[in-house]
């Protein structure tokens, strides 16, 4: 994976037991930019899933944060769950729900 762009690299799975976290303790972050129709679509899915599960969510604008811009500009929209990248471009409702409850 040496020549692979960091955008498409996945971090290795952590070993050992994962502590149980209830959905209400989770945080979903939508990293977006103005005028992005995929970002609007992602927000609709995030709002629905988070409302159903009682999960907090926030949005961050890459045009206002250089570090986010440099890290994610090719992947917008990006969804983080508890600060870890969950997905980019398209948000699958079932997959997000499973990530928050599983």
C-alpha positions in Angstrom: 0.0 0.0 0.0 3.0 2.3 -0.1 2.0 4.0 -3.4 -1.6 4.3 -2.5 -3.1 7.7 -1.9 -3.8 8.3 1.8 -7.4 9.1 0.8 -8.1 5.5 0.0 -6.1 3.8 2.8 -8.0 2.3 5.6 -6.6 2.2 9.1 -5.9 -1.2 10.5 -8.6 -2.5 12.8 -7.8 -2.3 16.4 -7.5 -5.5 18.3 -9.0 -6.3 21.6 -12.5 -5.7 23.0 -14.3 -2.5 22.1 -16.1 -0.8 25.0 -19.8 -0.7 24.6 -21.0 2.8 23.6 -24.7 3.7 23.4 -25.9 5.7 20.4 -26.5 8.8 22.6 -22.8 8.8 23.4 -21.8 8.9 19.8 -21.1 12.0 17.6 -21.5 12.2 13.9 -19.6 14.9 12.0 -20.5 15.9 8.5 -17.6 17.6 6.7 -19.0 19.6 3.8 -18.7 22.7 1.7 -21.2 25.3 0.5 -23.1 24.5 -2.8 -22.4 20.8 -2.6 -25.5 18.7 -3.6 -23.9 15.5 -2.3 -23.4 17.3 1.0 -27.1 18.2 1.1 -28.0 14.6 0.4 -25.7 13.3 3.1 -27.1 15.8 5.6 -30.7 14.5 5.0 -29.6 10.9 5.8 -27.6 12.0 8.8 -30.4 14.1 10.2 -32.9 11.2 9.9 -30.6 8.5 11.4 -29.4 10.7 14.2 -32.9 11.9 15.1 -34.2 8.2 15.1 -31.3 7.1 17.4 -30.9 10.3 19.6 -27.3 10.8 18.3 -25.7 14.2 18.3 -24.3 15.5 15.0 -22.4 18.5 13.8 -21.2 19.9 10.5 -17.9 21.5 9.6 -17.1 23.5 6.5 -13.8 22.7 4.8 -13.7 26.3 3.4 -13.3 27.5 7.0 -10.7 25.0 8.2 -7.4 24.5 6.3 -6.5 21.2 8.0 -9.9 19.7 7.0 -9.6 21.1 3.5 -6.1 19.6 3.0 -7.3 16.3 4.4 -10.7 15.8 2.8 -11.1 18.2 -0.2 -11.2 15.3 -2.7 -13.8 13.3 -0.7 -16.5 15.8 0.2 -18.9 15.0 1.8 -17.1 13.1 4.5 -18.8 11.5 7.5 -17.0 10.9 10.8 -18.3 8.8 13.6 -16.6 9.7 16.9 -13.9 11.4 15.0 -13.1 8.3 12.7 -13.9 8.4 9.0 -17.0 6.4 8.3 -17.6 7.1 4.7 -17.4 9.7 1.9 -19.3 10.9 -1.2 -22.5 8.9 -0.5 -24.0 8.1 2.9 -25.8 4.7 3.2 -28.6 5.0 5.8 -28.4 1.3 6.9 -24.6 1.3 7.2 -24.6 4.5 9.3 -27.3 3.2 11.5 -25.4 -0.1 12.0 -22.2 1.9 12.8 -24.0 3.8 15.5 -25.8 0.9 17.1 -23.4 -2.0 16.5 
